[in-house]
Amino acid sequence: MANAERVTYVAKLIRKHVELGYRPVIVCSAMGKTTNTLLSSGDFALGGQVFVDSLRTMHINAATQLGLPDATSASVNELLGELERLLEGIKYIGELTPRTKDTLVSFGERMSVRIMAATLNKLGVPAQAFDAWTVGVRTSSEFGNAEISDGSYDSIAKVLGKIDGNIVPVVTGFLGHDEKGRITTLGRGGSDLTATVLGAGLKVDEVQVWKDVDGIMTADPRLVRSAQPVTTITYEEAAELAYFGAEVLHPISMQPAIRSNTPVRVKNSYNPTSVGTIISAKRDMKNVLVTAITSKSDVELIDIISTRMLGQYGFLSSVFGIFEDCKISVDVVASSDVSVSLTLDKKQREKEDLPLLLSKLREVADVTEYKERCIVSLISNLDRSSEVMATAFRVMERLGITAEMLSQGASKVNISIVVQMKYKEALIRALHACFFEGQVIDELKPLA
């Protein structure tokens, strides 16, 4: 919902569903680049300057262009006043804590739901805006990346179950309250998670996640122009794709859907006639070799080797105990009796405790770091994994690319290969060509 035009477009899509007999619950993200602007405003406040003019212009202009009642503008202005006071506090205290940052970024979703609900009402669809915590979304207190509390599901069912069936609830995505009533966020892209949590709590027929692509694709269409939408996919496959780089869904948004066995459909708001991708518990894998290819960029590969531990137990325990102590998590792991290879993503590499982690690891083993690496992941058919790996390695051999690490996840649907970052795009395009486009491996051109 970048502007008034897009708000109108989305509101009409919702109205069409209502006219077809559906009883939707809507989850909205912030308008346009509001979240980034809010984060920037926090940085400016730390520097002694308070700016809300651009946010006021965006939202009040949208309300005016949409012809919304004065009450909507007043509601938005009230939130902007609250935001301004928060920024003044940040300015004078000179501190922006994770808790305060969550409150800061919450204003985007809180303003957008009020504008969307008012737009629906103007179009003849009775609607009401809700902040997520008022409908029962409760979380842990891990500000910036809070987890949904189990009690949320029953609370959501009780609160939303009492609402007049003719009213369309419009709920803030991305947000919740911890047990002390403090605003928390679910991580970037958390509106997907909010949608599946509400769907699980209400036991809906289907959760629809509307994006700007025709569903989950066989590869990133920005890298592979011939990427194709995947019609059906399992929860497990979707979760692996999300975790290893696909940006269509929030990495943990599948958990509530799995819990309630609720189908999730990914649709394109720019192409609503497209069927999209349906995500469910099972699908026919008979003719499937590879479902999709994804990647995670700018990771670091760490080799940890200790010949002193040869034949002794406790090596892996000591290594991962150090990771636990430093609160640093890993993506991909391959191990033997005396060595472990693993990868850290950008978020983990930027943690303050990383130097301490490496120092402690070097007390028990030889440690080598390899930067500028990427993980290329093949989401594939468990029963044909040997065929998938054979084809992938033939492609890499032909291109002249060395696999520095290989891991097949516990789910067995994901085969991950670590290579140098400079080979990422060429490898993904070649793999896609061979798995999805009928390319003959021997006709691939080796990289210079």
Secondary structure, 3 states (H helix, E strand, C coil): CCCHHHHHHHHHHHHHHHHCCCCCCEEECCCCCHHHHHHHHHHHHHCCCCCCHHHHHHHHHHHHHCCCCHHHHHHHHHHHHHHHHHHHHHHHHCCCCHHHHHHHHHHHHHHHHHHHHHHHHHCCCCEEEECHHHHCCEECCCCCCCCECCCHHHHHHHHHHCCCCCCEEEEECCEEECCCCCEEECCCCHHHHHHHHHHHHHCCCCEEEEECCCCCECCCCCCCCCCCECCEEEHHHHHHHHHCCCCCCCCCCHHHHHHHCCCEEEEECCCCCCCCEEEECCCCCCCCCEEEEEEEEEEEEEEEECHHHCCCCCHHHHHHHHHHHCCCCCCCEEECCCEEEEEECHHHHCCCCHHHHHHHHHCCCEEEEEEEEEEEEEEECHHHHHHHHHHHHHHHHHHCCCCCEEEECCCCCEEEEEEEHHHHHHHHHHHHHHHHCCCCHHHCCCCC
